[in-house]
């Protein structure tokens, strides 16, 4: 039987007999099924830190008007604002990742991780097609 290529891009090749992901090779005949998983980032910590920034800014502004000197209030506000901006950047830089797990007779193997949903879906469909073709032979 002639080798059929289902997908070949960015270091991932899916053929009728072999899956190659960035140099690692998996025999299609050993793959029973695949599972695609979406991992959403945990944004609770950055959100909490942003909330804390707002609380501290309010505290320092109120403190300035009650008993804190202007220089101390400005100095503390500066560092709290830097802290808040860092929290916003942290929150923004967190990305959803998508993973493909191979279920084999040896167990479950993480084969591919990417932030590109369309890419992962295309690879998953190609692997499914290769498994179906292999089982029909």
C-alpha positions as CSV (number, residue, x, y, z in Angstrom):
1,X,0.0,0.0,0.0
2,X,1.2,3.5,-0.8
3,X,1.9,5.9,2.0
4,X,-0.7,8.6,2.2
5,X,0.1,12.0,3.8
6,X,-2.8,13.6,5.6
7,X,-1.0,16.5,7.1
8,X,2.5,18.0,6.9
9,X,3.2,21.4,8.5
10,X,5.3,23.0,11.2
11,X,7.1,19.8,12.2
12,X,4.0,17.6,12.3
13,X,3.4,14.9,9.7
14,X,0.5,12.6,9.7
15,X,0.6,9.7,7.3
16,X,-1.3,6.5,6.9
17,X,1.3,4.6,9.1
18,X,3.1,7.2,11.2
19,X,2.6,10.4,13.2
20,X,5.7,12.5,13.6
21,X,5.4,15.5,16.0
22,X,8.6,17.5,16.3
23,X,10.9,14.5,15.8
24,X,8.9,12.1,18.0
25,X,7.4,9.2,16.0
26,X,4.2,7.3,16.9
27,X,2.8,4.4,14.9
28,X,-0.8,4.9,13.7
29,X,-1.5,1.2,14.3
30,X,-0.7,1.8,18.1
31,X,-3.1,4.7,18.4
32,X,-6.5,3.6,19.6
33,X,-8.1,7.1,19.8
34,X,-7.2,10.7,20.3
35,X,-8.5,13.3,22.7
36,X,-8.4,17.1,22.2
37,X,-8.4,19.2,25.3
38,X,-8.7,23.0,25.8
39,X,-6.8,24.5,28.7
40,X,-8.1,27.9,29.8
41,X,-5.6,29.9,31.9
42,X,-6.4,30.5,35.5
43,X,-6.9,34.2,35.6
44,X,-8.1,34.4,39.3
45,X,-4.7,35.6,40.6
46,X,-4.2,38.5,38.2
47,X,-7.8,39.6,38.7
48,X,-7.4,39.5,42.5
49,X,-4.2,41.5,42.2
50,X,-5.9,44.1,40.0
51,X,-8.7,44.3,42.6
52,X,-6.0,44.7,45.3
53,X,-4.4,47.5,43.3
54,X,-7.7,49.4,43.2
55,X,-8.2,48.9,47.0
56,X,-4.7,50.1,47.8
57,X,-5.0,53.2,45.4
58,X,-8.2,54.1,47.2
59,X,-6.5,53.6,50.6
60,X,-3.6,55.8,49.7
61,X,-5.8,58.6,48.3
62,X,-7.9,58.5,51.4
63,X,-4.8,58.3,53.6
64,X,-3.3,61.3,51.8
65,X,-6.4,63.4,52.7
66,X,-6.4,62.2,56.4
67,X,-2.8,61.9,57.8
68,X,-0.3,61.0,55.1
69,X,2.1,63.4,53.5
70,X,1.9,64.1,49.7
71,X,5.3,62.6,49.0
72,X,4.6,59.3,50.8
73,X,1.2,59.0,49.0
74,X,2.7,59.6,45.6
75,X,5.6,57.2,46.2
76,X,3.2,54.4,47.3
77,X,0.7,55.1,44.5
78,X,3.5,54.9,42.0
79,X,4.5,51.4,43.2
80,X,0.9,50.3,43.4
81,X,0.3,51.5,39.8
82,X,3.4,49.6,38.6
83,X,2.0,46.5,40.5
84,X,-1.4,47.0,38.8
85,X,0.1,47.3,35.4
86,X,2.2,44.2,35.9
87,X,-1.0,42.3,36.9
88,X,-2.8,43.5,33.8
89,X,0.1,42.4,31.6
90,X,0.2,39.0,33.3
91,X,-3.6,38.6,32.8
92,X,-3.3,39.6,29.1
93,X,-0.3,37.3,28.3
94,X,-2.1,34.2,29.6
95,X,-3.3,32.3,26.6
96,X,-5.6,29.3,26.1
97,X,-3.7,26.2,25.0
98,X,-5.0,23.2,23.1
99,X,-3.6,19.7,23.4
100,X,-3.9,16.4,21.6
101,X,-3.5,13.3,23.7
102,X,-3.0,9.9,22.1
103,X,-4.6,6.9,23.7
104,X,-2.5,3.9,23.0
105,X,-2.0,0.4,24.5
106,X,0.9,1.9,26.5
107,X,-1.2,4.6,28.0
108,X,-2.1,8.2,27.3
109,X,0.6,10.4,25.7
110,X,0.6,14.2,25.2
111,X,1.5,14.5,21.6
112,X,0.9,18.2,20.7
113,X,0.3,21.5,22.5
114,X,-0.5,24.7,20.7
115,X,-2.2,28.1,21.2
116,X,-3.7,27.8,17.6
117,X,-7.1,26.1,17.8
118,X,-7.5,25.7,14.0
119,X,-4.1,24.1,13.8
120,X,-4.8,21.6,16.6
121,X,-8.2,20.8,15.0
122,X,-6.7,20.2,11.6
123,X,-4.0,17.8,13.1
124,X,-6.7,16.0,15.1
125,X,-8.8,15.4,12.0
126,X,-5.8,14.2,10.1
127,X,-4.9,11.7,12.9
128,X,-8.5,10.5,13.0
129,X,-8.5,10.0,9.2
130,X,-5.3,8.1,9.4
131,X,-6.7,5.9,12.2
132,X,-9.9,5.2,10.2
133,X,-7.9,4.4,7.0
134,X,-5.6,2.0,9.0
135,X,-8.6,0.2,10.5
136,X,-10.2,-0.3,7.2
137,X,-7.2,-2.0,5.7
